Amino acid sequence: MNYSNYTIVSARCSSSRLPNKALLEIKDDLRSIEIVIERAKLIGLPVILATSSDSSDDELEKIAEKHNIHIFRGELQNKIKRWRDCFKKFEIDYAIQIDGDDLCYDFNLAKNALEKIHKNEYDIITCKKEVVTGLFTFALTKNSIENLFSIAKERSINTDIIIKFIEKAKLKVGFVETSSLEIEKNIRLTLDYDEDFRFFKKLYSLIDIRASTKEIIEFLVSNPSITQINFHKQADFIRNQEKFNNSVKI
């Protein structure tokens, strides 16, 4: 049977901790979201940039056109509804979801997750907490999106972190297989703070933006001074996630 498979990159410009982080220039006139898009293409699926219909995200539509990928514009706050509407418009059966701030996203893990989600044993594939932050987010089925949407229909609800919604929807969760290389390193590979911005500027001045995550981690292990630029922000990042999760009332 043929299935409709896509990669969905989720991004918006109205970030609070680091405003317009999707548009920050990282390397050779490439902005952060452009690096994520180019890495997403290496999964081998059609790529959709899913952003909001708010005017603050007009520049992201131009970037999608520049990189010859699809664009979808939907809800600003309710990311789950944005995904659901995107699934419906493009008639998607399975999707790899990438957060627009994960500039070292592991396209090889994504390929493994896609193979696993096709077996229909799980509603959603994610990674374990011990995996380096920023390597992988989710593989999703059409049914999992509908189940998530059934408990998060309000336009104004903030679904920026969806852990509590996954629990409430009682989705069957599987985990992508990882190696020891991706586990419990003092490495942080996501863009939320100014320190992360300086980290990615330094990293991608020294390594190709399409390097495999294996190459990136091995490089960082050999050059720990670079990881010291931003890893100390990981504790703040975890506290903020916990605070958000505790605030969710479903």
Summary of the structure (lengths in Angstrom):
residues: 250
radius of gyration: 17.0
end to end distance: 36.5
largest distance: 49.3
contacts: 821
relative contact order: 0.15
helix: 44%
strand: 16%
